[in-house]
Amino acid sequence: MEKITKEVYLKWYEDMLFWRKFEDKLAAVYIQQKVRGFLHLYNGQEAVLAGALHAMDLTKDRMITAYRNHVQPIGMGVDPRKVMAELYGKVTGTSKGMGGSMHIFSKEHRFYGGHGIVGGQIPLGAGLAFADKYFKRDAVTLCYMGDGAVRQGSLHESFNLAMLWQLPVVFVCENNGYAMGTSVARTSHSTEIWKLGLGYEMPCGPVDGMDPVTVAKEMSKAIERARSGGGPTFLEMKTYRYRGHSMSDAQHYRTKEEVEEYKKIDPISQVLATIKENKYATDAQIKEIDTRVKKLVSDCEKFAEESDYPPINQLYDMVYDQEDYPFVQHKI
């Protein structure tokens, strides 16, 4: 694994702070009804992404996840202005405004969604890894899911085939404690989700998902195992989300005190504490980072606000069109 240096800590701080503020801005404009539909925010889980990106080779590795998917493509290199524009439903978005919050996608940056079907991305992640192995592309796929998705049968089918074919995939459960609004303890006899890998003799284990250093180390091991032909790994990232499952979540299933308790181990605060403790940056330099983050979020909002909505003909142009079947006219 690439060494975790002063520069890495500073990048983590700036990236994670931007992701947090980006999501906060989306929450604000959602209340103003500038973003419609469902909105699932990542606040609190940033260390899982920061640590993984440090371990990945972004020139070839892939990522696929569920619908809490705004900041992952940004980390993979997608222009954050385009991500915000997509949530606004604007033509300048990553999918020309046709995907929205749950379906961010970028083939160019090897981010394959953004999937609204619970657990639907798990076999797709295995499929991406199968293709990489088949074509000998030396790439690894990171396939994320929530703690609720592990109840889906597709996970077990994917685990079985991934082990049978020794696919270069890392399955990652982001266990934030509540599948929508139901705790793991109320849906599973065993609350140690990582143990699901044991039934397939898949390397597996729990990880502190609030610490990017721990995430980076464990992800690096899993990625190298996959890249060297050692097959898949299943990691349970024990993390926490500060906001509800979505913006419409009243959060009656937990107390405010519980949320505040988890904020004491906030990943951004942990990284900032390390920066200050080791004097990696002065207060003035930290303030400069904060200012840059604030400006970038503002730029994203401005870009989305000023972009146009898709023209009506786009609805027809983006529908499959078969030349020798003239009975349905898609164009207008």
C-alpha positions in Angstrom: 0.0 0.0 0.0 1.1 3.5 -0.7 2.4 5.1 2.4 0.0 7.3 4.4 1.9 10.6 4.5 1.2 14.2 5.5 -0.1 14.9 2.0 -2.5 11.9 2.2 -3.9 13.3 5.5 -4.4 16.7 4.0 -6.1 15.3 1.0 -8.3 13.1 3.1 -9.3 16.1 5.2 -10.1 18.3 2.1 -11.9 15.5 0.2 -14.0 14.3 3.2 -14.9 17.8 4.2 -16.0 18.5 0.6 -18.1 15.4 0.5 -19.8 16.3 3.7 -20.5 19.9 2.7 -21.6 18.7 -0.8 -24.2 16.5 0.9 -25.2 19.2 3.3 -25.9 21.5 0.3 -28.0 18.8 -1.4 -30.0 18.5 1.8 -30.6 22.3 1.8 -31.7 22.5 -1.9 -33.9 19.3 -1.4 -35.9 21.2 1.2 -36.3 24.0 -1.4 -37.6 21.3 -3.9 -34.8 22.0 -6.3 -33.8 18.3 -6.0 -36.8 15.9 -6.2 -37.4 12.2 -5.5 -35.4 10.3 -3.0 -32.2 11.6 -1.5 -29.8 9.4 0.5 -26.9 11.2 2.1 -23.4 9.9 3.1 -22.7 12.0 6.1 -20.6 10.0 8.6 -19.4 7.3 6.2 -16.7 9.3 4.5 -13.8 7.3 5.9 -15.0 4.1 4.0 -14.6 5.9 0.7 -11.4 7.8 1.6 -9.6 4.7 2.7 -10.7 2.7 -0.3 -9.6 5.3 -2.8 -6.1 5.3 -1.2 -5.9 1.5 -1.8 -7.3 1.5 -5.3 -5.6 1.9 -8.7 -7.9 4.6 -10.2 -6.5 4.0 -13.7 -8.1 0.6 -13.9 -10.1 -0.5 -10.8 -13.9 -0.2 -10.7 -16.6 0.7 -8.2 -20.3 -0.1 -8.0 -22.7 0.7 -5.2 -26.3 1.2 -4.2 -28.3 4.5 -4.1 -26.2 6.3 -1.5 -23.9 7.2 -4.3 -23.2 11.0 -4.8 -19.7 11.3 -3.4 -18.2 8.0 -4.7 -18.0 9.1 -8.3 -16.5 12.4 -7.2 -13.8 10.5 -5.5 -13.2 8.4 -8.6 -12.6 11.6 -10.6 -16.1 12.7 -11.9 -16.6 16.5 -12.0 -18.7 17.3 -8.9 -20.5 20.0 -10.8 -21.9 17.3 -13.1 -23.0 15.2 -10.2 -24.9 18.1 -8.6 -26.4 18.9 -12.0 -27.6 15.3 -12.3 -29.4 15.6 -9.0 -31.0 18.8 -10.2 -32.2 16.9 -13.3 -30.2 19.2 -15.6 -28.9 18.3 -19.1 -25.3 18.9 -17.9 -25.5 16.1 -15.4 -23.7 12.8 -15.5 -26.6 11.1 -17.3 -28.0 14.3 -18.9 -30.5 14.6 -16.0 -32.2 11.3 -16.6 -30.7 9.4 -13.7 -31.1 11.6 -10.7 -29.9 11.0 -7.1 -29.9 7.2 -7.2 -28.3 6.6 -10.6 -25.0 8.5 -10.9 -22.8 6.7 -13.5 -19.5 7.3 -15.3 -18.1 4.7 -17.5 -15.1 7.0 -18.2 -14.2 7.0 -14.5 -15.1 3.3 -14.0 -18.0 4.1 -11.6 -20.9 1.8 -12.5 -23.7 3.2 -10.4 -25.9 4.0 -8.4 -28.6 1.2 -8.2 -32.0 1.6 -6.7 -32.8 -2.1 -6.4 -31.7 -3.3 -3.0 -28.9 -5.8 -3.6 -29.2 -5.4 -7.3 -25.6 -4.2 -7.7 -24.1 -7.3 -6.0 -24.3 -9.7 -9.0 -23.4 -6.8 -11.3 -20.2 -6.2 -9.3 -19.4 -9.9 -9.7 -20.1 -9.6 -13.4 -17.7 -6.7 -13.8 -15.0 -8.7 -12.1 -15.8 -11.7 -14.3 -15.3 -9.6 -17.4 -12.0 -8.3 -16.1 -10.7 -11.8 -15.4 -12.0 -13.1 -18.8 -10.2 -10.3 -20.7 -7.2 -10.4 -18.4 -7.4 -6.7 -17.5 -5.6 -6.8 -14.1 -8.4 -4.7 -12.6 -10.3 -5.2 -9.3 -14.0 -4.3 -8.7 -15.1 -2.9 -5.4 -18.8 -3.8 -4.9 -20.5 -2.0 -2.0 -23.8 -2.7 -0.3 -25.7 -1.7 2.8 -26.4 -3.9 5.8 -30.0 -4.5 4.6 -28.9 -5.8 1.2 -27.1 -8.8 2.7 -30.5 -10.4 3.3 -31.0 -10.7 -0.5 -30.5 -14.1 -2.1 -28.5 -12.5 -4.9 -25.6 -11.9 -2.4 -25.3 -15.7 -1.7 -25.5 -16.6 -5.4 -22.8 -14.0 -6.1 -20.6 -15.1 -3.3 -20.8 -18.7 -4.4 -19.8 -17.9 -8.0 -17.2 -15.4 -7.0 -15.4 -18.1 -5.0 -16.0 -20.8 -7.5 -14.4 -18.7 -10.3 -12.0 -16.8 -8.0 -13.2 -13.4 -9.3 -11.1 -10.2 -8.6 -13.8 -8.5 -6.5 -14.0 -7.0 -3.0 -17.5 -7.1 -1.5 -17.9 -4.4 1.0 -20.9 -4.1 3.4 -21.2 -0.5 4.7 -23.0 -1.4 8.0 -24.4 1.9 9.2 -26.5 0.1 11.8 -29.9 0.6 10.2 -31.2 -1.0 7.0 -33.6 1.9 6.2 -35.0 2.1 9.7 -34.5 -1.4 11.1 -31.5 -2.3 13.2 -29.4 -5.4 12.2 -30.3 -7.0 15.6 -34.0 -7.0 14.5 -33.3 -8.6 11.1 -30.6 -11.1 11.7 -29.8 -13.8 14.3 -26.1 -13.0 13.9 -25.1 -9.3 14.0 -21.6 -10.0 12.8 -22.4 -9.6 9.1 -18.8 -10.3 7.9 -19.3 -14.0 9.0 -21.5 -14.5 6.0 -18.3 -15.0 4.0 -17.3 -18.0 6.2 -20.0 -20.2 4.6 -18.2 -19.8 1.2 -14.6 -20.0 2.7 -14.2 -16.4 1.5 -11.6 -14.3 3.3 -13.7 -11.9 5.4 -13.6 -9.7 8.5 -14.8 -6.6 10.3 -13.2 -3.2 9.8 -13.5 0.1 11.7 -15.3 2.1 9.1 -14.8 5.4 10.9 -11.0 5.4 10.5 -9.6 5.9 7.0 -6.3 4.4 7.9 -7.8 1.1 9.0 -10.0 1.1 5.9 -7.0 1.7 3.6 -5.0 -1.1 5.2 -7.7 -3.7 5.0 -8.8 -2.7 1.6 -5.3 -2.8 0.3 -4.9 -6.4 1.5 -8.2 -7.4 -0.2 -7.4 -5.6 -3.4 -3.9 -7.1 -3.7 -5.4 -10.6 -3.0 -7.9 -10.1 -5.8 -5.3 -8.6 -8.2 -2.9 -11.5 -7.7 -5.5 -14.2 -8.4 -6.4 -14.9 -4.8 -10.1 -14.3 -5.4 -12.7 -12.3 -3.5 -12.9 -10.8 0.0 -15.9 -9.7 2.1 -15.3 -6.8 4.4 -17.9 -5.4 6.9 -17.2 -1.7 7.4 -18.7 -0.7 10.7 -19.7 2.8 10.1 -22.6 5.2 10.9 -24.8 7.7 9.1 -25.8 10.9 10.9 -28.8 11.6 8.7 -31.7 9.4 8.1 -32.0 6.7 5.5 -33.3 9.3 3.1 -34.5 12.9 3.5 -38.0 11.6 4.2 -36.8 9.5 7.2 -38.2 10.8 10.5 -35.6 8.6 12.4 -37.9 7.4 15.1 -35.9 4.2 15.5 -32.9 5.9 17.2 -32.2 8.7 19.7 -30.4 12.0 19.2 -28.1 11.0 22.0 -26.9 8.0 19.9 -26.2 10.1 16.9 -24.2 12.6 19.1 -22.2 9.7 20.6 -21.1 8.6 17.2 -20.1 12.1 16.2 -17.4 11.9 18.9 -15.5 9.5 16.5 -16.4 11.5 13.3 -13.9 10.5 10.6 -13.3 14.1 9.6 -12.6 15.1 13.2 -10.2 12.2 13.6 -8.2 13.2 10.5 -8.1 16.8 11.5 -6.9 15.9 15.0 -4.0 13.9 13.5 -3.1 16.8 11.2 -3.0 19.2 14.2 -1.2 16.8 16.5 1.5 16.2 13.9 1.6 19.8 12.8 0.9 18.8 9.2 -0.8 22.2 8.7 -1.2 25.5 10.5 -4.5 26.9 11.4 -4.2 29.3 8.5 -3.6 26.5 6.1 -6.6 24.6 7.4 -8.7 27.7 7.0 -7.6 27.9 3.4 -8.8 24.3 2.8 -12.1 25.2 4.4 -12.4 28.2 2.1 -11.6 26.1 -1.0 -14.2 23.5 0.0 -16.9 26.2 0.5 -16.1 27.8 -2.8 -16.2 24.5 -4.7 -19.6 23.6 -3.2 -20.8 27.1 -4.2 -19.5 26.5 -7.7 -21.3 23.2 -8.0 -24.6 24.8 -6.9 -24.2 27.7 -9.3 -23.4 25.3 -12.2 -26.5 23.2 -11.5 -28.7 26.2 -11.0 -27.7 27.8 -14.3 -27.8 24.7 -16.4 -30.8 23.9 -18.6 -33.3 21.2 -18.2 -33.2 18.5 -20.9 -35.1 19.2 -24.1 -38.3 17.2 -24.5 -36.9 15.2 -27.4 -34.3 13.7 -25.1 -37.0 11.5 -23.7 -37.3 9.8 -27.1 -33.7 10.0 -28.2 -32.6 7.9 -25.1 -35.1 5.1 -25.8 -33.8 2.0 -27.6 -34.5 2.5 -31.3 -34.6 -0.5 -33.7 -34.3 0.6 -37.3 -36.2 -2.3 -38.9 -39.2 -1.8 -36.5 -40.9 1.3 -37.7 -44.2 0.9 -35.8 -43.1 3.0 -32.8 -41.8 6.5 -33.6 -39.4 7.6 -30.9 -38.3 10.8 -32.6 -40.4 14.0 -32.5 
